[in-house]
């Protein structure tokens, strides 16, 4: 390792410098006010507080909704917040949550470049693989759109693991090794972002079908299917402790909040001739797709030219340049309309999320193009490759120009906020009993003239009214009552009643709350129909009640599946290592007598 660094010290210095610049940039500017800032910052602040209070996987976050708590992390993937809570905190201990979150984002970008480097070394020399890692880390969709503009932190984290999935897939096919890496990477992807996982599943399925068609023997096809079924299934099982509750409990909250035209996939398809929901967003994504097409096409032409000269590229390189780019083009255009209309992929919401896998194509293609310019070849070839490189650079320039206003605006707005946020959660993860009153008041006041920002402010003002009413109800029923958040999905209520009463507790009504008195006596909980919060009948005098969220059936099943999968992974890895180490060595050749 040290020898590799010494022999490529310029590349190592460049990578180190870029990483340092990213950390400084993120640390000094803080979190940009991207589209998801209003949720990411309160999420991260609450997650960070619970995490460092000893709850390593906080699902209920008591700091959300102005202290009522939120169930958001029963549903949202934890990986980006784990990474930020650990790496961001280690970089700047004690800093405000906006700074720590921004530093966590920088680390995810840096890590994604590192994992792509490992992937690219499969095809290129160390120095060119390093160049590819740097390119991948700061690609327009990967960095500018996902971090600054949309602040899609789940996709940013997912991009750390996509190169490892691609690498382990190649190893499984060509070497029959890498199964454990495939399973772990796929599990990490699922823990980062479920929509990206669904996209990756479809891409991997497409590549798998292509490989099966090219496989000439049925035995080889069956072996291929078996390997990916076993290791892929293991990866799915390893992450079941997250996704099983996330999907199994979804009906207990309000996912229908997302059932609007904005979240309808077919409304975002290109080449359909329909008016665009957001012309600004569509322009950005069109240029991002154009960059995919141009870079993939240019690199394919260069590889084709080299093949005609007897310098054929590895088949896997061609697959991973062409596959994700064709996938993104197909799923972002009207040709995929029936799939988005009826298939499970419509849960992804936005077809342009396909660009998350297309960045693999761009980074590989960029290395092919740049590498071709430094090879010894004839003047005609140099001219052709230079023209292709110039074309790609022009498209890249227009892609950056299209994104520049959104990026600079997000940075400036983020600096103005200085990490400030309202402690809210996301409405789709609020139980309907509490959400509906605020939603009805919002619908009665909103007008067609209200912009998206106006609607957001109006709705969350109504949510604040509901929350204030819930806390006022507690004080009306039990004057002087105190509600204290505890680690591990628990809340303590301390009251001193002049007479027995039914007390309304400011906890979002959810069927999984349980309550016990200090002496261990279980209490029956109810729901206040008007406010949508928990109620409990208490006797006269002082009482200390501990509320906790019971472990649900999806949690129990998911955790059991993940534990069994982890044990199988350890046993399988140990068995494979033993098999490789115990293979009989070939006898040494001897001289003829």
ABEGO torsion letter per residue (X at the ends): XAAAAAAAAAAAAAAAAAAAAAAAAAAAAEBBBBAAAAAAAAAAAAAAAAAAAGBABBABBAABGGGAEBAAAAABBAAAAAAAAAAAAAABBGBBAAAAAAAAAAAAAAAAAAAAAAAAAAABBAAAAAAAAAAAAABAAAAAAAAAAAGBAAAAAAAAAAAAAAAAAAAAAAAGBGAAAAAAAAAAAAAABAAAAAAAAAAAAAAAAAAAAABABAAAAAAAAAAAAAAAAAAAAAAAAAAAAAAAAAAABBAAAABBAAABAAAABBGAGBBBABAAAAAAAAAAAAAAAAAAAAAAAAAAAAAAAGBBBBAAAAAAAAAAAAAAAAAABAAAAAAAAABAAAAAGBAAAAAAAAAAAAAAAAAAAAAAAABBBBAAAAAAAAAAAAAAAAAAAAAAAAAAAAAAAAAAAAAAAGGBBBBBBBAAABBAAAAAAAAAAAAAABBAABBAAAAAAAAAAAAAAAAAAAAAAAAAABBGBBBBBBBGGBBBBBBBBABBBBBBBBBBBBAABBBBBAAGBBBBBBBBAAAGBBBBBBBBEBBBBBBBBBBBAAAAAAAAAAAAAAAAAAAAAAAAAAAAAABBBBBBBBBBX
